[in-house]
């Protein structure tokens, strides 16, 4: 997919007024950062996927925020506690830091799908909360994920969407992502190309 499009031009039509610090890359966790272990409940189950650390490190160098947004209904289902989840996330942050990659924020939805909350993707509550706390311009942000719900959440929030297919990716992802990358590092390179074209001419 080409980097230049009406979709991107509309997002950055007032690019002079945008600042790098208002941009974040929202990243799904399971199937995007780490291997998708259904209802992961212990840090020992965390397995970082290839190229993720390199990709996040690249995003760090660009100066954009890297924010994890993840559905974790296992809390509501009783498979693990929020403390278990926090332990997993602390381990994830540590593993990435050891490889020179930094996560700036982690937002998760602990609710059951039937609860009808506003934060479970594809709803955008997690993105809105992060945008408020980090003073982000969502229309200048990106989202990287492996599922249709990640792409839909990004679309609803006005973000540029990048799909990194995994074994869990649906055969047809609707709405279609703005970009499809073969791996996380390639997704980060897409972000880099867009930012460089708009801010660093």
C-alpha positions as CSV (number, residue, x, y, z in Angstrom):
1,X,0.0,0.0,0.0
2,X,1.3,3.4,-0.9
3,X,2.3,5.9,1.8
4,X,0.6,8.8,0.1
5,X,-3.2,8.8,0.0
6,X,-6.2,11.0,0.6
7,X,-6.6,9.3,4.0
8,X,-3.2,10.4,5.1
9,X,-3.4,13.8,3.6
10,X,-6.6,14.5,5.5
11,X,-5.0,13.4,8.8
12,X,-2.1,15.7,8.3
13,X,-3.6,18.5,6.3
14,X,-2.5,21.0,9.0
15,X,0.8,19.2,9.7
16,X,2.6,22.4,10.7
17,X,0.4,22.6,13.7
18,X,1.1,19.1,14.8
19,X,3.9,18.2,17.2
20,X,5.7,14.9,17.5
21,X,4.9,14.7,21.2
22,X,1.2,14.6,20.4
23,X,1.6,11.4,18.4
24,X,1.4,7.9,19.8
25,X,1.5,4.4,18.3
26,X,-1.1,2.3,20.0
27,X,0.0,-1.4,20.0
28,X,-2.1,-4.5,20.7
29,X,-0.5,-7.0,23.0
30,X,-1.4,-10.6,22.3
31,X,-0.5,-11.6,18.8
32,X,1.3,-8.3,18.1
33,X,3.9,-7.9,20.9
34,X,3.9,-11.4,22.2
35,X,2.7,-14.8,21.2
36,X,-1.1,-15.2,21.7
37,X,-1.4,-17.5,24.7
38,X,-5.1,-17.6,25.4
39,X,-5.7,-16.1,28.9
40,X,-2.1,-15.7,29.7
41,X,-1.9,-15.7,33.5
42,X,1.8,-15.9,34.4
43,X,4.9,-14.0,33.2
44,X,6.5,-17.3,32.3
45,X,4.0,-17.7,29.5
46,X,5.2,-14.4,27.9
47,X,7.0,-14.9,24.6
48,X,8.2,-11.8,22.7
49,X,7.6,-12.0,19.0
50,X,10.4,-11.4,16.5
51,X,11.3,-7.8,15.4
52,X,9.0,-6.3,18.1
53,X,11.9,-4.9,20.2
54,X,13.6,-3.5,17.2
55,X,10.4,-1.9,16.0
56,X,9.6,-0.4,19.3
57,X,13.1,0.9,19.7
58,X,12.7,2.6,16.3
59,X,9.5,4.2,17.4
60,X,11.3,5.4,20.6
61,X,13.9,7.1,18.4
62,X,11.2,8.9,16.4
63,X,10.0,10.5,19.6
64,X,6.5,9.2,19.5
65,X,4.8,7.5,22.5
66,X,4.4,3.7,22.4
67,X,1.2,2.7,24.3
68,X,-0.2,-0.8,24.7
69,X,-3.9,-1.2,24.5
70,X,-5.2,-4.7,25.2
71,X,-8.5,-6.5,26.0
72,X,-8.0,-8.8,29.0
73,X,-11.4,-10.3,29.8
74,X,-9.6,-13.1,31.7
75,X,-9.9,-10.9,34.7
76,X,-13.7,-10.8,34.6
77,X,-13.8,-14.5,33.7
78,X,-11.8,-15.3,36.9
79,X,-8.8,-16.9,35.0
80,X,-6.4,-14.4,36.6
81,X,-6.3,-11.3,38.8
82,X,-5.4,-7.8,37.9
83,X,-2.2,-8.3,40.0
84,X,-1.4,-11.3,37.8
85,X,-1.9,-9.1,34.8
86,X,0.3,-6.3,36.2
87,X,3.0,-8.9,36.9
88,X,2.9,-9.9,33.2
89,X,3.1,-6.3,32.1
90,X,6.0,-5.6,34.4
91,X,7.8,-8.6,32.9
92,X,7.0,-7.4,29.4
93,X,8.4,-3.9,30.1
94,X,11.5,-5.5,31.6
95,X,12.1,-7.8,28.6
96,X,11.7,-4.9,26.2
97,X,13.9,-2.5,28.2
98,X,16.7,-5.2,28.2
99,X,16.5,-5.0,24.4
100,X,16.6,-1.2,24.3
101,X,12.8,-0.7,23.7
102,X,10.5,1.4,25.9
103,X,6.8,1.2,26.5
104,X,5.3,4.6,27.6
105,X,2.0,3.3,28.8
106,X,-0.3,0.3,29.2
107,X,-4.1,0.4,29.2
108,X,-6.2,-2.7,29.5
109,X,-9.9,-3.6,29.6
110,X,-10.6,-6.2,32.3
111,X,-14.3,-6.5,31.5
112,X,-16.3,-9.4,30.1
113,X,-17.5,-8.9,26.5
114,X,-21.1,-9.1,27.7
115,X,-20.7,-6.2,30.1
116,X,-21.0,-3.6,27.3
117,X,-18.2,-1.4,28.6
118,X,-16.8,1.5,26.6
119,X,-13.2,0.4,26.9
120,X,-13.1,-3.0,25.3
121,X,-11.8,-2.8,21.7
122,X,-13.2,-2.1,19.2
123,X,-14.6,0.6,21.4
124,X,-12.2,3.4,22.0
125,X,-12.3,4.1,25.7
126,X,-8.7,3.0,26.2
127,X,-7.5,5.2,23.4
128,X,-9.5,8.2,24.7
129,X,-8.1,7.7,28.2
130,X,-4.5,7.6,26.9
131,X,-5.1,10.6,24.6
132,X,-6.3,12.6,27.6
133,X,-3.5,11.6,29.9
134,X,-0.7,12.0,27.3
135,X,-2.3,15.0,25.5
136,X,-2.4,13.2,22.2
137,X,-4.0,14.2,18.9
138,X,-5.7,10.9,17.9
139,X,-6.0,11.9,14.3
140,X,-2.2,12.0,14.1
141,X,-1.8,8.7,15.9
142,X,-1.3,5.1,14.7
143,X,-2.5,1.7,15.8
144,X,-0.7,-1.6,15.1
145,X,-2.5,-4.8,15.7
146,X,-3.3,-8.3,14.3
147,X,-7.1,-8.4,14.6
148,X,-10.1,-6.7,13.0
149,X,-11.0,-5.2,16.4
150,X,-7.7,-3.3,16.5
151,X,-8.3,-1.9,13.0
152,X,-11.9,-1.0,13.9
153,X,-10.8,0.7,17.1
154,X,-8.3,2.7,15.2
155,X,-10.8,3.7,12.5
156,X,-13.3,4.8,15.1
157,X,-10.7,7.0,16.8
158,X,-9.4,8.4,13.5
159,X,-6.0,6.8,13.8
160,X,-3.9,5.5,10.9
161,X,-4.2,1.7,11.0
162,X,-1.6,-0.9,10.4
163,X,-2.3,-4.6,10.4
164,X,0.4,-7.2,11.2
165,X,-1.3,-10.5,10.4
166,X,-0.9,-13.4,12.8
167,X,-2.5,-16.9,12.9
168,X,-5.4,-15.3,14.8
169,X,-6.1,-12.7,12.1
170,X,-9.5,-13.1,10.4
171,X,-9.4,-14.1,6.8
172,X,-11.0,-10.8,5.9
173,X,-10.4,-7.7,8.0
174,X,-13.1,-5.1,7.7
175,X,-12.7,-2.2,7.7
176,X,-9.5,-2.7,5.7
177,X,-6.4,-1.3,7.3
178,X,-4.6,1.7,5.9
179,X,-1.5,-0.5,5.7
180,X,-0.5,-4.2,6.0
181,X,3.0,-5.1,7.3
182,X,4.7,-8.4,7.3
183,X,6.1,-8.0,10.8
184,X,6.3,-5.4,13.6
185,X,9.5,-3.8,12.4
186,X,8.0,-3.2,9.0
187,X,5.0,-1.6,10.7
188,X,7.4,0.7,12.6
189,X,9.1,1.6,9.3
190,X,5.8,2.6,7.8
191,X,5.3,4.9,10.8
192,X,8.8,6.3,10.3
193,X,8.2,7.0,6.6
194,X,5.0,8.8,7.3
195,X,6.4,10.9,10.1
196,X,9.5,11.7,8.1
197,X,7.5,12.8,5.1
198,X,5.3,15.1,7.1
199,X,7.6,16.5,9.8
200,X,11.2,16.1,8.7
201,X,11.4,17.3,5.1
